[in-house]
């Protein structure tokens, strides 16, 4: 394997690789193990429609639900097979230079490099808490990609700082896959139809336990969405995804997600208090970036005790001593904390 292939393999490493059957999973950021009963009921009821191709009316219903949820119009919504498909479509914009802010989710860089797009990494510093500094982004970049809140650092950037990256001739892609995990979504740009070139990417898989279904959407100007969708096949999104999007964007579901976000905030505060000096930066989302001594050994020792955590060194800007842990209920999280205490005592 060449060094280039090895680097690509690292960027393609995700938390599901660290998790394995039988392990207590703190590696994957999906917040629940399965969809709630009301959502399962909606999906089960939709099974009877699988004999028909997903029609334009179902797509419109899903886009109308998303539009109402964010104060947009249906033609500003593109339903996706998860946020990962949204990243896979970015080369359709044919950027001359992409700037990807790191540490962050690595899939955008992979797909852009695979498509031959020049990529400039914009590295944020742990010294100032991985704060977004717009002046670091190259002026010539006509595509900028960043996460908010950012995976894996769990940093939430102020909306006005993110918006400052928008400018004529540039597409700004903001990955808000975890935005609904923050009470009130205070820094979201999902309702900003006034920012030219803005694309906001949302995921439904994290909050609603839909990682196996793949459900998400882009919000942006209709002409941008048409460019993105230019290479999609007919019937690009299945009936169950359209049903899930419509269901999870209903007012009742949005209210439930916000209640879950408040609960997650309480759990995160407890987790941070118990992890102490291992926490790199105060987390905004229900996952925490840690720095531990002799990280590879700690990860293996935890695995030997039946616990999976996400390795951090596959994220540009992080080291083998970084690990990301998903916040679970206090009872579940106690398993991780107790195991860490034992393992760190042996390091």
C-alpha positions, 0 to 999 in steps of 0.5 A: 500500500502506498503512503497515499493509499494509507492516508486515504484509508485513514481518512475513510476510517469511521467510528463504526470500524472501532465498534464491534458486536459485543462491545459497549459502544462509545465510538459511534455518535448515533444517540439511540440504538433504534428508532423510537416506537412512533417512528418505527410505526410510520416506517412499518406502515410505509412498507406496503408502498414498496411495490411502487416507485417513490413518486414526486408527491412523496418527495414533495411531502418530505421537502415540504416538511423540511421547509416548514421546519426551517422556514425555507421553501420546498425548492430549497430542499434536497433529500439525501441518503444520509449526509454522506451522500451530500458530501459525495455530490460536492464534486458536481460543483466543480470547485477550483480549490476546496478548503476543508476546516480540520479537525473535522469529519473526513469524508468531504476531503476524501471525495473531493480528492478522489474527484481530482479537486485540489484541497487545502487543509485549514487547521484549527488550534487546540491552543484557542479551543479549536476556534474558527478563524476565518482569516485562515481560509484562503481567499481563493477557495471557491468551496469551503467545508466545515462542521458546526458543531464540529466532529470530533472536537464537539466545538460549536462555532458562532453563527456570525463567524461561520457566515463571515466565510460566505462571499460571492463566487464561493460555496460554503458548506456547513455540516450541521449533522449534530445541530439538533443535538444542541438545545434550541440550535442557537448557531444554526444557519439552516434558516439563512436563505439570504447568504449566497452560496450557502449549503447547510447539510443536515442528518437525521440518523444521529438523533433518531437511530437511523444510521442503517436507513441513511436519511438527511438533506441539503438546504440551499439555493435551488440552482445550487441544489440542481448542480449537486443533483445533476448526476443522481440516478432516477429515484435517488431516494427510497420511500422509507427515507422520504417517510422518515424525513417527513416524520422527523421534521414534523413539529412534534418530532422537532419538539421531542428532539429538543427535549432529548437535546436538553437531556443530552446536555445534562448527561454531557455535563456529568460526563465532563465532570467525571472525566476531568483533565482528560477533556480537551475542550468543553463539549457542545454536543453529546460527544467528547474529545479526550487526550490520554497518555499512550492512546493506542494502549488505552484504546486496546485496554478498553477494548479488552474490557469490552468497551469501544471508543473512537480513535482520534489520529485519523482526524487531521490535526489530532494525535494517537493520544486523542480519542472521541467518546459518545455520551450515553446515559449516566449509568452507561457512561459509568462503565467507561469512566470506571474502566478508564480509571483502571486502565489509566492506573496501569499506563 
